[in-house]
Amino acid sequence: MRQALQRWLDGQGLLGIAAGVFGVVTILSLLLVVGGYLLVTP
């Protein structure tokens, strides 16, 4: 598992890492917003 991750990071480079982190942060924030909205709405 760790070796596969290392190979992926080496292949993607800095741009791929930044895109992955940005994607994860975006999805988490969307989930928080939608989840909070669903909790608040009756």
Secondary structure by P-SEA (a helix, b strand, c coil): caaaaaaaaaaacaaaaaaaaaaaaaaaaaaaaaaaaaaacc
